[in-house]
């Protein structure tokens, strides 16, 4: 547990480069910073939030996305943490999706915290930041257990997007829907924390084939699973 706390406290940046012909003419590069599973709670030190925000700022991203489980239980220093993230001002904006913990803590409170933190929450829909690319996002399936309807399927959301633009699917759990293959270029997920710690990592592959890192899942589709940011 001590080793895990030390490792989590050291924010590690992983860099992926994708070559695509789907960017608008005259746009040579877009840089996206993705965070996941920050799990801000009653034990989180404000310094952890400062480290995460500083790491994102150093990347000078065009867009920031949060892949769910942004908070967990009652958040210590809630206003200060929200102000820090609200200070992130990438030109194409900040976007987030729900994870299972957003429903554990109460979806209305979670959405309020995300909005105060400067995120536009995508729930079973999509955005077209700056007309540059498609950002699709789906609610965590736990929503149904809390009486929250998921009105459209992931496949329906993706089918409604212009296919001449690079499409990123934000989906908290690293489950790949075969019906969605070919409809997205890159799925960004979290949830598994890279396997967490021994021996738990031995069980996760029984639930999720993709536990961490980058995998090709179709002719033109990839998934990247974050190990978590600070947790």
Beta strands, then each sheet from edge to edge (+ up, - down):
strand 1: 32-35
strand 2: 63-66
strand 3: 94-96
strand 4: 120-121
strand 5: 125-127
strand 6: 134-137
strand 7: 167-173
strand 8: 186-190
strand 9: 213-218
strand 10: 221-225
sheet 1: 1+ 2+ 3+ 4+
sheet 2: 5+ 6- 7- 8- 10- 9+
end
